[in-house]
Amino acid sequence: MAFDIRDYTRTSQAVQWQDLPLDEFRTDPLPPDTLRSLRYMCDVEYHTVCYLRDMLVTPSHKDPQVTAFMTMWNMEEFWHGEALAEVLNMHGQSIDYDHLKSTRLKLGWRDKLDPLKQSLLANVVGQDWVAVHMIWGAANEWSAITAYNRLAELERHPVLVELLKRIAKQEARHVAFYATQARDRLARSKKAQKIARFALRKFWGPVGSGVMDESEVRHVLRHLMSGPDGRRAARSIDDHIGKMPGLAGLRIVENALDVRGIPA
């Protein structure tokens, strides 16, 4: 089924959490491991605007459907960060804009050069780069929705579960757009398939890696993706990617776990 971009832009809205009884976290707080993972997720959601910045210097910005989606997608991801920040605030962890600024500043020259590298590489590749952008986005969104669902399974706090369910519902629409676009664009171009396969195999990393400290990446992967259930969830992401034209057999998520020694 084709993704209806007009319906998406008309119905896109900030995730709601104001009606949830967040005060329950004061009497029934979340454990440290869960808070650490939530903080990681919160920072990653806030960092979405930097990913958008990098994409706007590539051929993706010429496609009106892609830019319409990414405008609303960026807004929704920002509010995911705000919602998670409220949960963290209830536990005495302040996530303010000074913190976000320091997170980006510590990336140094790498952050400044990313848009230039994206622009040069993408404009050399041309329109096939949009297919790479779409499957990369799909891989990241499948990872995000899997992470939120896994955290809800592991931490059965009813207020947190409801919030994560609301966020995951929006992430599912993000997956639908990226996957639809990726499938169509990859099916039209063998060159795009080869470039996407190479890019994912060589350069893809878990969402947040490259921004967050490697110790935090390992914590989240161990927390959410270790053991049989976690490995099964990771494998489902690879299975989705492998069903895309030209990408059969890729195991980028499981490989990322193996490289970091996450036990299966």
N, C-alpha and C positions, 0 to 999 in steps of 0.2 A: 504494500500500500504506500502510495506517495505521501511524503511529509507535506502537510499544509502549512506553508510558512505564513500565510496571511492569518490563519486561525491562531498560530502560535504567537505572532506579534500582538494580536488583539487581546489574547487571554493571558499573556505573560504578566506576572506580578511577583512582588516580594513574598518570600515564604513567611507565613504567619506563626508567631510564637507568643504573642502578647496574651493570648487567651489561656496559655498553659500555666499550671500552678508551679512556677519555678521555685517558689519558697520551699517546696518539698525537698529541694537539694540541701537546705540548711539542716534539716533533721535527718535526712537520708542521703548523705553525700556520696559521690562517685569515688571509687578507689583510685589511687595514684596512677596506675597503669592506664586506666581509661582516660583520666584527665590529660595525661601526657599525649595520648593519641588524639584526643580532641583538640589539643593546642596545635598539634601538627596540622590537622585538618583545617582548623581555623586559619592558620597562616597561609596554607596553600590556597584556600578559597579567596582570601584577600589578594593573593599574588596574581590572580587571573588577569587583572588589567595589564600586567607586564607581558603576559602571553598574547593578549589582544594587540598590544603595541607592536610586538614582533611580527604578527601576522599582517598588520596593515601596510607593511612595506613590501609585501609579496603580491603576486597576481591575484590572490584571494580577494583583495579589496576591490577588484573590478567586477566581481559577481554580486549583483544586488541581493540575491537570496542569501548568500553567505554573509554579507555585511549586515543585513537585516537581522539574521539569526544571532550573529555575534554581538550585536548591540544589546539585544535583550538577554542573551546568555551571560554577558558580563555583568549586567544589572542583577540577575538572579543569583549568580555566584557571589557577588558582593554581599547580598543579604543573607546568604548561607553563612558567610563569615560573621556577620553581625549577630545572627541567631546563636551560633556556637560561642561567640564572645560573651553573650549574656549568660550562658551556662557556666563558662569559666569564671565570670565575674561573681557568680553566686558562690564560688569556691575560693574567693579571695585572689583570683588570678586576673590581673588587669591587662586587657589587650587594647591598647590605645594607638593613636596614629604615630606617636613617637616610636613605639615598638616596631610598627610596620616600616617606618622610615629606616630605622637602624638595621632591620633585616635586609632591606634592599641595599643599603650603603655598604654592608660588609661583603656584598658580591663583587664590589670594586669594578675594575676595568672589564671583567667578563660581562657584567650586566650592560655596560655601555657599548660593548662591541657586538652583542647578540643581534640587535636590529640590523647592523651593517652586514653581518655574516648571513643572516636570513635573506636580506634583500639581494645580495650578490648571488648567492646560490640559487634562490628561487627564480630570479629573473633570467638566469642562464638556462635553467630547466624549462621555464615557460609555464604554459597552462597545465601541464602534467603535475606541477607542484601542488596544485589545488587538491588533487587526489591524495597526495601524500599528507597534506594538511588535514584532510577529512578523515583518513584512516588513523592518523596519529591522534586526532581529537577523539575518535571513537574508542581507541584503546584506552585513552586516559579516562573517558567517561564511564566505560565499562569497569575500569578499575575503581573509580570513585563510588559508583553505585554498589559495587561488590563490597567495598570497605564499609560503607554505611550500613549495609544489610548485615555484614559480619559483626560489626560492633553492637548492633541491636540484638543479635542472637546471643552474644557473649555477656552483655550487660543489660539485664532485664528490668532496669529501672523504668517504670511505666512512663514517666514524663520524658525521659531521654528517648525511649523507644518511639514515642509519638512524634517527637521533633525529627528524629532521624528518618522516620517513615515519610514525613512531609518533604524533607529535603530529597530523599531518594526518588520520590514521585516526580519532582522537577528534573532530577538527573536523568530519569528515564526518557523524558522528552528530548533532552540534549543528546542522549544516545541515539534516539530515533532519527534525528536530523543528520548527525555525523555519519551514522551507518548507512542511511539511504543515499547520501551524497557519495560516500566512499564506494559503495557497491556499484553505483551507476558510472562513476568516473573511471574506476579501475576496469570495469567491463569494456569500456570503450577504447582502452589504450594499453597495449602490451608494454610499452615503454614506461607508463605510470606504474604498472605492476612491478616491473623490475626495480625501479627507483624506490618504490614504497617498501618492497621486500628488503632491499639493501639498507635503507634508512632505519627501519624498525629493528633489523637484526644487529646492526652495528651501533646505533646511537640511542635507541629508546631506553629509558630508565623509569623506575617506579615514579608515579606522580609525586612531585615535591623534591626528588633527588636533583641535586644541582642548585637548589635553593636552600634546603634545610641541611643541617649538619648530618653527616653519614650516620652518626650514632642514633639520631632520631629516626632516620629512614629504617635502620635495622630494628629499632624498637617497634615501630608500627607494623612492619612486616612480620616480626615474630609474634606480636600481640594478635594480629588478625589472620595471618596466613600460615601459621605453624600447625602441625598435627594433621591428621587425615581430613578433617572438615575444612581447615584452612587451605590445604593443598588442593582439595576438590574445588573450592571456590576459585582459586588461582587458575586451575586448569580450565574452568568454564570460560574465563576471559580469553585464554589462548584459543579455545574452541571457536568462540565467536569470530576472532580475527582470522583463524584458519579457513573459515567458510567464505571469506572474501575472495574475489577473483584473483588468482595468481599468488595467494598467500598461504596455501595449504601447507601444513607441517610446521609453521612457525610456533615456537614455544617461548616467547620473549618473557612472559611473566614467570613461568617456572624456572627459566634460566636465571632470572634476576634473584629468585629465592635461593637457588643452588649456589650461585656465586657468593652470596652473603651467608651461607651456611644455615639457612632457616630450616629447621628439622621438619621432615614430612611425617 
